[in-house]
Amino acid sequence: MIKKTKFDNLFIINHKCNFDNRGGFFEIFRKQLIEKELGYSFNFCQENLVNSSKNVLRGLHFQANPNAQSKLISVFSGKIFDIAVDIRKNSKTYGKYFSISLASNDNMSLFIPKGFAHGYISLENNTLVSYKVDNYYDPESEYGISYDDKYLNIDWGVNYNDIIISEKDKYYDDYIW
């Protein structure tokens, strides 16, 4: 089941789950459902699996055109607080962000279309996050927005002194809105 948000083409997927005495079966991705919602075709070409300790913040990242990426975010272990920032200049939600907590036991994924910066903070140790993308990573196209951008004013839900962040992510500038 797909749940729309106020952001065009950004939606939450509630996965169909089947349980029996052996355990559970979860359908994480069904291309035709997402394409029906979007109204266009896409192809995921790369999947990444990230393991993070508690309070690790990753982002806010995006790739510029023509290498922009749509993403399907799923949590396989642990919990994250996820942020998607609309940087599509012609969008009615430009400059606003969407936030959601995703956990391994909630059976949800987040689909983020091209034109968004993305980041998340891990809320538990040994958090495993998978994200599928529809364009290959290109370091020449990679950009970021400061996690503490003053315009966005994101409350990450943890004490800023406890955040663990890479040197690269630490030095992104505020976005020029």
Helices and strands as residue ranges (DSSP letters): E 2-4, E 11-14, E 17-20, E 23-26, H 31-38, E 46-52, E 56-63, E 71-77, E 79-86, E 97-103, E 108-112, E 116-122, E 127-133, G 139-141, E 142-144, G 160-162, E 164-165, H 167-170
